[in-house]
Amino acid sequence: MRVSLLTCAPGQELYSTFGHTAIRITDSVSRTDIVYNYGTFDFDDPNFYMKFVRGKLDYFLSVAAYPDFMYEYQEDQRSVTEQVLNLNCAQKQQIVQALEVNMQGANRMYKYDFIYDNCTTRVRDLIFGSLTGSGITKQLVPEGTTARNLIHTYLDRGGEPWSKLGIDILLGAKLDKPVDNKVAMFLPDYLLKGVDSAVINTTQPLVEEKRMLLDVPSPVAASWNYTPFAVFTIICALLGLVYLSPNKQAQSISRFLDSFLLYLTGLLGVLLVFMWWGTDHRMTKDNFNLLWALPTNIIAAFFLWRNPVWLRKYFYAAFAINAITLAAWFWLPQEINVAIAPLVLLLLFRYAKLAQRRI
């Protein structure tokens, strides 16, 4: 029997941007060659999107014949690396038994968590949890590296600047905590590095053999990572020109633009509050993007046309919050995507003007 770790290279789709991990069990006695995959989900579930948004989507362990597994990655042009683990018979049997237990009934299911409980961390915990005296002999990431830093590396490399912006908006400050070796191995490449440098029984290397099962040119291509920043800057500059124009028609349009900005940021703020309090996602909590995406802007947008007395005080308060956000931009516990900066500046400008508007 042979137990090996399979690490699959990133693909072109967003869900495959970070790569994939699986376990291969080859048994020459029973003549079986099976791949265990913790990254399976039911896309045909009628409530798939709602469950995914709320963090209640069940992922599960599945098995596939090795040729079938490899065929999919060959079709997607994603390289696959195998690390055969240097285990004795008892250790191999322990891992196989754990997989068999995980395949039984409800044991197959688990609630996916992007950082702490995913298809790679399940394999990480299975391998290192089954081996007494195992440990990693080197630091996998530089000191102070955060999960967001690691995620950004893959999104930049994969040419996903808009996905990077969306992730930075939706995922909160928990993503900005420094990671240790164990947490860094939530990504397949870092689990590969961790297993490469690991030892068992104090000195015995964990990897017996390492080889490329499939070595193909990567279909992933990088792009200019500042596209969202450039787009937001141009849009906000054009809106600024409209706001500053003395033309009467432009002034009329300004009121509609103010209402649109308030509704847009307010709706986004409501979404962030929902992701914080209404879902099971741990990474969407403690989100400092709420400093500029104020949920209360929806109410302000509704009353903008009526212009009650209290609304001026609201805009003064919103101006102060945005000003503090800009001043503390690089000292916040959460990294805010730079593409948001032009929008925050535009909001700051409009809050100041709206606070001074006559009743």
C-alpha positions in Angstrom: 0.0 0.0 0.0 1.2 3.5 -0.8 -0.2 6.8 0.5 0.6 10.0 -1.3 -0.3 13.6 -1.3 -1.5 15.1 -4.6 -1.1 18.9 -5.1 -2.9 20.4 -8.2 -1.8 23.7 -9.7 -4.2 26.7 -9.9 -6.6 26.9 -12.8 -8.3 29.7 -14.7 -11.6 29.7 -12.8 -11.9 31.6 -9.5 -12.7 28.5 -7.5 -9.5 26.9 -8.8 -7.3 30.0 -8.4 -5.6 28.6 -5.2 -5.0 25.0 -6.4 -6.3 21.8 -4.9 -5.2 19.0 -2.6 -6.2 15.3 -2.5 -4.9 12.0 -1.1 -4.1 9.0 -3.3 -4.2 5.5 -2.0 -2.6 2.8 -4.1 -3.0 -0.8 -3.1 -1.2 -3.4 -5.1 -2.9 -6.3 -3.3 -6.4 -5.3 -4.1 -5.3 -3.6 -7.3 -7.0 -0.3 -6.5 -5.8 3.2 -7.1 -8.2 5.7 -5.5 -8.1 9.4 -4.9 -9.9 10.9 -1.9 -11.2 14.5 -2.4 -12.5 16.7 0.3 -13.4 19.5 -2.1 -16.7 18.1 -3.5 -20.0 20.0 -3.3 -23.5 19.6 -4.9 -23.8 22.4 -7.5 -27.3 21.1 -8.4 -28.7 21.9 -5.0 -31.6 24.3 -5.6 -30.5 26.4 -2.6 -26.8 26.3 -3.6 -26.2 30.0 -3.8 -28.1 30.9 -0.6 -26.3 28.2 1.3 -23.0 29.3 -0.1 -23.6 33.0 0.8 -24.7 32.1 4.4 -21.8 29.7 5.0 -24.1 26.7 5.3 -23.1 24.8 2.2 -22.0 21.3 2.8 -18.8 20.1 1.3 -18.1 16.4 1.4 -15.5 13.7 0.9 -15.7 11.8 -2.3 -13.6 9.2 -4.1 -12.6 8.7 -7.7 -10.5 6.3 -9.7 -7.0 7.8 -10.2 -7.3 7.8 -14.0 -10.6 9.7 -13.8 -9.1 12.3 -11.4 -6.1 12.9 -13.6 -8.1 13.2 -16.8 -10.0 16.2 -15.4 -6.7 18.0 -14.6 -5.2 17.1 -18.0 -8.3 18.7 -19.6 -7.9 21.8 -17.5 -4.1 22.0 -18.1 -3.3 21.9 -14.4 -0.1 20.3 -13.3 -0.2 17.6 -10.6 2.6 16.8 -8.1 2.7 13.7 -6.1 4.6 13.2 -2.7 4.7 9.6 -1.6 4.7 9.6 2.2 7.4 7.7 4.0 5.2 5.7 6.4 5.3 2.2 8.0 2.4 -0.2 7.6 0.7 0.8 10.8 0.8 4.5 9.8 -0.6 3.8 6.4 -3.4 1.7 7.8 -4.2 4.5 10.3 -4.7 7.0 7.5 -6.7 4.6 5.4 -9.0 3.8 8.3 -9.5 7.5 9.0 -10.5 8.0 5.4 -12.9 5.1 5.5 -14.5 6.5 8.7 -14.8 9.9 7.0 -16.6 8.3 4.1 -19.4 6.9 6.3 -22.8 8.7 6.3 -22.8 12.1 7.8 -19.1 12.0 8.5 -18.5 12.9 4.8 -20.1 16.3 5.3 -18.5 19.4 6.7 -19.1 23.2 6.7 -16.5 24.8 4.5 -14.4 27.6 5.9 -12.0 29.2 3.5 -9.1 29.5 6.0 -9.7 27.0 8.8 -11.6 24.1 7.3 -11.3 23.4 3.6 -10.2 20.6 1.3 -6.5 21.2 2.1 -6.8 21.7 5.8 -8.7 18.4 6.1 -5.8 16.6 4.4 -3.3 18.5 6.5 -5.0 17.5 9.8 -5.4 13.9 8.6 -1.7 13.5 7.8 -0.2 15.4 10.7 -2.9 14.2 13.1 -2.2 10.6 12.3 1.6 10.8 12.7 3.1 11.0 16.2 6.3 13.0 16.5 5.8 14.7 13.2 6.8 18.3 12.7 7.9 20.9 10.1 11.5 21.9 10.1 11.4 25.3 8.5 9.3 28.5 8.4 7.0 28.4 5.5 6.2 32.1 5.3 8.0 35.2 6.4 7.2 36.5 9.8 4.2 38.8 9.8 2.6 37.3 6.7 -1.2 37.4 6.8 -3.7 35.1 5.1 -4.7 38.1 3.0 -1.1 38.5 1.8 -1.1 34.9 0.7 -4.4 35.2 -1.1 -3.3 38.4 -2.9 -0.3 36.5 -4.3 -2.5 34.0 -6.0 -5.1 36.5 -7.2 -2.3 38.8 -8.6 -0.7 35.8 -10.3 -4.0 34.6 -11.7 -5.0 38.0 -13.2 -8.0 38.4 -10.9 -7.9 42.1 -9.8 -11.7 42.4 -9.6 -12.0 39.2 -7.6 -9.3 40.6 -5.3 -11.3 43.7 -4.8 -14.5 41.7 -4.0 -12.7 39.5 -1.5 -11.0 42.5 0.1 -14.5 44.1 0.6 -16.3 41.0 1.9 -13.6 39.5 4.1 -12.9 41.3 7.4 -10.0 41.9 9.8 -9.6 38.3 10.8 -7.9 37.8 7.4 -5.2 40.2 8.4 -3.8 38.3 11.4 -0.3 36.9 10.9 -0.3 33.2 10.1 1.9 30.4 11.5 3.0 27.3 9.6 -0.2 25.4 10.4 -2.5 28.1 9.2 -0.4 28.8 6.1 -1.1 25.3 5.0 -4.7 26.2 4.2 -3.3 26.6 0.7 -2.2 23.5 -1.3 1.2 24.9 -2.3 2.1 25.6 1.3 0.9 22.1 2.4 3.2 20.7 -0.2 6.1 22.8 1.2 5.2 21.8 4.7 5.1 18.1 3.9 8.4 18.5 2.0 10.1 19.9 5.0 8.4 17.7 7.6 9.9 14.8 9.6 8.4 12.0 11.6 10.0 10.2 14.5 12.2 13.3 15.0 14.5 12.8 12.1 12.9 10.6 9.4 11.8 12.7 6.3 8.0 12.5 5.7 8.4 12.4 1.9 9.8 9.3 0.4 9.5 10.3 -3.2 8.4 13.4 -5.1 7.5 13.5 -8.7 5.4 15.4 -11.3 2.5 13.2 -12.5 1.4 15.9 -14.9 3.6 18.7 -16.0 1.9 21.1 -18.4 2.2 24.8 -19.2 -0.1 26.8 -16.8 -3.1 28.4 -18.4 -3.1 31.1 -15.8 -1.9 34.5 -17.0 -1.3 37.6 -14.9 -2.9 41.0 -15.8 -2.4 44.5 -14.6 -3.4 44.4 -11.0 -4.4 48.1 -10.7 -7.3 47.9 -13.2 -10.0 48.5 -10.5 -8.0 51.5 -9.1 -7.7 53.0 -12.5 -11.4 52.5 -13.3 -12.6 53.9 -10.0 -10.2 56.9 -10.3 -11.6 57.7 -13.8 -15.2 57.3 -12.8 -14.8 59.4 -9.6 -12.9 62.1 -11.5 -15.7 62.4 -14.1 -18.3 62.6 -11.3 -16.2 65.2 -9.6 -16.2 67.3 -12.8 -20.0 67.0 -13.0 -20.3 68.1 -9.3 -18.0 71.1 -9.9 -19.7 72.3 -13.1 -21.6 75.5 -12.7 -24.0 74.4 -15.4 -27.6 74.2 -14.2 -28.2 70.8 -15.8 -25.1 69.4 -14.2 -26.4 70.7 -10.8 -29.7 68.9 -11.4 -27.8 65.7 -12.2 -25.7 66.1 -9.1 -28.8 65.4 -6.9 -29.4 62.1 -8.7 -25.7 61.2 -8.4 -25.7 61.9 -4.7 -28.8 59.7 -4.2 -27.2 56.9 -6.3 -23.9 57.1 -4.3 -25.8 56.9 -1.0 -28.0 54.0 -2.1 -25.0 52.1 -3.5 -22.8 52.5 -0.4 -25.7 51.9 1.9 -26.8 48.7 0.2 -23.2 47.5 0.3 -23.0 48.3 4.0 -26.2 46.3 4.6 -24.6 43.4 2.7 -21.5 43.6 4.9 -23.6 43.7 8.1 -25.5 40.6 6.9 -22.3 38.8 6.1 -21.0 39.7 9.6 -24.1 38.8 11.6 -26.3 36.7 9.4 -23.9 34.1 8.1 -21.6 31.4 9.5 -18.6 32.7 7.7 -15.9 33.6 10.3 -13.8 35.6 7.8 -16.6 38.1 7.0 -16.7 39.4 10.6 -15.0 42.5 12.0 -15.2 44.3 8.6 -13.7 47.8 8.6 -15.1 48.5 5.2 -18.2 49.5 7.1 -16.4 52.8 7.9 -17.0 54.0 4.3 -19.9 51.7 3.2 -22.3 53.1 5.8 -25.6 51.1 6.0 -27.4 54.2 7.2 -26.7 55.8 3.8 -29.8 54.1 2.5 -31.9 56.2 5.0 -30.0 59.3 4.0 -30.7 58.6 0.3 -34.4 58.3 1.0 -34.5 61.6 2.9 -32.1 63.5 0.6 -35.0 65.0 -1.4 -36.9 66.1 1.7 -33.8 67.5 3.3 -34.8 67.5 7.0 -32.8 69.4 9.6 -31.2 66.3 11.1 -29.8 65.2 7.7 -27.1 67.9 7.8 -25.9 66.6 11.1 -25.8 63.1 9.6 -23.6 64.3 6.7 -21.2 66.0 9.2 -20.9 62.8 11.1 -20.4 60.8 7.9 -17.7 63.3 6.8 -15.9 62.9 10.1 -16.0 59.1 9.9 -14.6 59.1 6.3 -11.9 61.7 7.2 -10.8 59.5 10.1 -10.8 56.4 7.8 -8.6 58.2 5.3 -6.2 59.5 8.0 -5.9 56.0 9.6 -5.9 54.1 6.3 -2.5 52.4 6.8 -3.0 51.8 10.5 -6.4 50.1 10.5 -6.4 46.5 11.7 -7.7 45.5 8.2 -6.1 46.2 4.8 -8.5 48.2 2.7 -8.1 47.7 -1.1 -6.5 50.8 -2.6 -9.1 50.8 -5.4 -11.6 52.1 -2.8 -9.6 55.2 -2.0 -11.0 57.4 -4.9 -14.5 56.5 -3.9 -13.8 57.4 -0.3 -12.4 60.8 -1.4 -15.5 61.4 -3.5 -17.7 60.6 -0.6 -15.8 62.9 1.6 -16.2 65.7 -0.9 -20.0 65.1 -1.2 -20.6 64.7 2.5 -18.9 68.1 3.0 -21.1 69.7 0.4 -24.3 68.1 1.5 -23.6 69.1 5.2 -23.4 72.7 4.1 -26.5 72.6 1.9 -29.3 75.0 2.9 -32.6 73.7 4.1 
